[in-house]
Amino acid sequence: QVRLVESGGGLVQPGGSLRLSCATSGIIFNIHAMGWYRQAPGEERELVAVVSSGGSTNYADSVKGRFTISRDNAKNTVYLQMNSLKPEDTAVYYCNARAIKQYWGQGTQVTVSS
């Protein structure tokens, strides 16, 4: 059974930081590209960041320089370090694993508000 379990979301003030984690099981982690997506109320789900199986990264323009995606193949886990958070970063953040098939986590809420 494939499982992607996100954690680390919460309420943070503008300018603050959060670190999201996505622990996976049931997949061969190191062959999957891993990504973080987010969806704000009334909006489409959008790509935030992705790290390939080889470690290459790509970011949405809106988060470049503020967010960092990384993966630990030994722990089957992908991370998203989010710094200098803004109210517009408020969304449900989803973990994604993609190879031949793709899988999604259940999401974790991030709220940036004073």
C-alpha positions as CSV (number, residue, x, y, z in Angstrom):
1,Q,0.0,0.0,0.0
2,V,1.4,3.4,-1.0
3,R,1.3,6.1,1.7
4,L,2.5,9.7,1.5
5,V,2.1,11.4,4.9
6,E,2.7,15.1,5.2
7,S,3.5,16.9,8.5
8,G,4.8,20.2,9.7
9,G,2.0,22.5,8.7
10,G,0.5,25.1,11.0
11,L,-0.1,28.7,11.8
12,V,2.9,31.1,11.4
13,Q,3.3,34.9,11.3
14,P,4.4,36.7,8.1
15,G,8.2,36.4,7.8
16,G,8.3,33.2,9.7
17,S,9.4,29.7,8.7
18,L,8.0,26.2,8.5
19,R,9.5,22.9,7.4
20,L,7.2,20.4,5.8
21,S,8.0,16.7,5.7
22,C,6.5,14.0,3.6
23,A,7.3,10.4,4.7
24,T,6.6,7.8,2.1
25,S,6.1,4.0,2.1
26,G,5.1,1.4,-0.5
27,I,7.1,3.0,-3.3
28,I,10.7,2.7,-4.6
29,F,11.4,6.2,-3.3
30,N,14.7,6.9,-5.1
31,I,13.2,6.4,-8.6
32,H,10.4,8.9,-8.0
33,A,10.4,12.6,-8.7
34,M,9.0,14.3,-5.5
35,G,7.1,17.5,-5.5
36,W,5.1,19.8,-3.3
37,Y,1.9,21.4,-4.6
38,R,-0.5,23.8,-2.9
39,Q,-4.1,24.7,-3.2
40,A,-5.6,27.9,-1.8
41,P,-9.4,28.2,-1.4
42,G,-11.1,28.8,-4.7
43,E,-7.8,28.3,-6.6
44,E,-6.3,25.6,-8.8
45,R,-3.7,23.3,-7.3
46,E,-0.3,24.6,-8.3
47,L,3.3,23.3,-8.3
48,V,5.5,24.8,-5.6
49,A,8.7,22.8,-6.0
50,V,10.0,19.5,-7.4
51,V,13.1,17.5,-7.0
52,S,14.0,14.8,-9.5
53,S,15.2,11.3,-8.7
54,G,18.7,12.7,-9.6
55,G,18.4,15.7,-7.2
56,S,17.7,18.4,-9.7
57,T,15.2,21.0,-8.4
58,N,12.7,23.4,-9.9
59,Y,10.6,26.1,-8.2
60,A,7.6,28.2,-8.9
61,D,8.6,31.8,-9.4
62,S,6.6,32.9,-6.4
63,V,8.7,30.9,-4.0
64,K,12.2,31.1,-5.5
65,G,14.8,32.2,-3.0
66,R,12.4,31.5,-0.1
67,F,11.6,27.8,-0.3
68,T,14.0,24.9,-0.6
69,I,13.0,21.3,-1.5
70,S,15.2,18.4,-0.5
71,R,15.0,14.7,-0.3
72,D,16.6,12.0,1.9
73,N,16.6,8.7,0.0
74,A,17.7,6.8,3.1
75,K,14.6,8.0,5.0
76,N,12.2,7.9,2.0
77,T,11.3,11.5,2.9
78,V,11.0,14.8,1.1
79,Y,11.1,18.2,2.8
80,L,10.1,21.7,2.0
81,Q,11.8,24.4,4.0
82,M,9.7,27.6,3.8
83,N,11.3,30.9,4.9
84,S,10.1,34.5,4.7
85,L,6.5,33.2,4.5
86,K,3.8,35.6,3.2
87,P,0.0,35.6,3.7
88,E,-0.3,34.5,0.0
89,D,1.5,31.3,0.9
90,T,-1.6,30.2,2.8
91,A,-2.8,26.9,1.3
92,V,-3.1,23.2,1.8
93,Y,0.2,21.8,0.8
94,Y,0.3,18.3,-0.9
95,C,3.2,15.9,-1.4
96,N,3.4,14.2,-4.8
97,A,5.4,11.2,-6.0
98,R,5.7,10.6,-9.7
99,A,7.3,7.9,-11.7
100,I,5.2,5.6,-14.0
101,K,2.3,6.4,-11.7
102,Q,1.8,9.3,-9.4
103,Y,0.6,9.4,-5.8
104,W,-0.6,12.2,-3.5
105,G,-0.6,12.7,0.2
106,Q,-3.6,14.0,2.1
107,G,-2.3,17.5,2.5
108,T,-1.2,19.7,5.4
109,Q,-2.6,23.2,6.1
110,V,-0.2,26.1,6.2
111,T,-1.7,29.4,7.4
112,V,0.4,32.6,7.3
113,S,-1.3,35.3,9.3
114,S,-0.6,37.9,12.0
